[in-house]
Amino acid sequence: MSMQFSSRLSLENAPIIKTKVPGPKSKQYLDIQDKLETSSRSYTSFFKFAVDYGKGSTIVDLDGNVFIDWFAGVSVLNLGHAHPAVMQALRGQVEKMTHITEVPTEARINYLKTLNSVLPGKMKDNSKILMTVTGADACEAAVSLARYNSKKPTIIAFTGSYHGIAGGIVGATSNYHYRDYAGFGSQNYVYAPYPYPYRFPGKTRAEDISKDVISRIEEMIRDPYSGVPPVGGIIVEPVQGEGGYIIPPDDFLPMLRETCDKHSIPLIIDEVQSGIGRTGKVWASEYQNVTPDIMCISKSIGGGIPFSSVAYRNDFDQIPKAFHLGTYRGNPLGLAAGAAVLDVVRDEKFLERVRSKGKYVLSRFEEIQRNSKIIGEARGRGFMIANEIVKNKVDKSPGTELAGMVRENMFQKGVLMHTCGHYGNAMRFMAPLTIEDDLLERGISIFEEAIKETEVGA
Ligand SMILES: Cc1ncc(COP(=O)(O)O)c(C=O)c1O
């Protein structure tokens, strides 16, 4: 049964900024962190504060400053912080148990049934689910599955893609049985250009971009002199995430599906960032009615608990026992949160709000873009919207530093908005899908102010 939230989830009147950020208490924690934790952190150089708690689409730091969260823990909190349905599921599960390996529990069965019921197209009732822990873990399992089933070595990925940075540690595991199906090197990947209309190389007309990409892929597959060993899988993001919230032309995924069918190549759709309602459908690939052979699911599925899954077609289930083994796969807290998150997200009214609010937010960004010298393009679908920052609109040279300035300006004013893109130059809107209207309006005004103030020096 789907659970609707009726009352306000976020704190009132955000943002409330009382100190220069970071304030004195935050600073103390940041200093300790700097001393004791690896310097190979990333986000603490963008958002310099220490956090006390989160509520809905708001975050309170240690100094009592209240921020609007358009970051959502890198798109992990589609339902925002501490959503009542997720909290209820987690509290119930914590009382029962927090770890057990693979054996069925109520949480596991509930999750399997709920996920199966929302799988796209022909996947529903025709798929198996493999539990994993992170997005990278799910993607690794997916490419292993594709290669195992196709018996071919090469995976085609796309320029601008991001599927995680796990390093293939199975290579150090001594039992060849595991290395045989899970281990392969980076030489097994080749890259096709992603259909990125704003920056597609060459002079291809906008309406021909998908055709162009597909013909290059066809050549890789068919031409013995393409330099590409036999292709055993294609992995694609239906809307590219870290690459810049890039919306491919509508004919791209169906054409890719057709190519995969023609050559019996498994199509892996990575819904790690674009799934769980982020684009206004449960899965982004549903916009084009394309069914994957293998689908990667992570981030928001766990409601903040590290948890992921791979769904794949039944006839790919000829894999050995202990295929992609792991101690923590199918953690009960993740399973409980997963079913609760899906229950909220699959509600058609919930999704309709994401679509209509998403259209509204995009229209506001487009308005700001038209009057701006540094926003080259505003684009998006649902709550996956980017404003690509450029030094000038004519030569489109990436405004990486400018984007960093906009992010910092917004942060000081109390809004977390992060970047993405090939050059880290796209300001991305990835607020929780549950965000209230007043927080959208204030965030948009602060974005507009930050753009204007940054432009003055540009
Ligand atoms: C589309 C996509 N796939 C995979 C990953 C990797 O997920 P994780 O960071 O959990 O390993 C990400 C992370 O941002 C992603 O956006």
The ligand as a Tripos MOL2 file, in Angstrom:
@<TRIPOS>MOLECULE
LIG
   16    16     1     0     0
SMALL
NO_CHARGES

@<TRIPOS>ATOM
      1 C1         24.8200    6.2740  -12.7890 C.3       1 LIG1
      2 C2         25.7300    5.8460  -11.6730 C.ar      1 LIG1
      3 N1         26.1680    4.5810  -11.6260 N.ar      1 LIG1
      4 C3         26.9730    4.1480  -10.6430 C.ar      1 LIG1
      5 C4         27.4150    5.0060   -9.6600 C.ar      1 LIG1
      6 C5         28.3380    4.5250   -8.5820 C.3       1 LIG1
      7 O1         27.6760    4.4340   -7.3550 O.3       1 LIG1
      8 P1         28.5040    4.3900   -6.0000 P.3       1 LIG1
      9 O2         29.0770    5.7360   -5.7590 O.co2     1 LIG1
     10 O3         27.4930    3.9870   -4.9630 O.co2     1 LIG1
     11 O4         29.5610    3.3440   -6.1640 O.co2     1 LIG1
     12 C6         26.9810    6.3390   -9.6670 C.ar      1 LIG1
     13 C7         27.4200    7.2950   -8.6330 C.2       1 LIG1
     14 O5         27.2400    8.4750   -8.6880 O.2       1 LIG1
     15 C8         26.1200    6.7750  -10.7090 C.ar      1 LIG1
     16 O6         25.6830    8.0380  -10.7730 O.3       1 LIG1
@<TRIPOS>BOND
     1     1     2 1
     2     2     3 ar
     3     2    15 ar
     4     3     4 ar
     5     4     5 ar
     6     5     6 1
     7     5    12 ar
     8     6     7 1
     9     7     8 1
    10     8     9 2
    11     8    10 1
    12     8    11 1
    13    12    13 1
    14    12    15 ar
    15    13    14 2
    16    15    16 1
@<TRIPOS>SUBSTRUCTURE
     1 LIG1         1 GROUP 0 **** ****
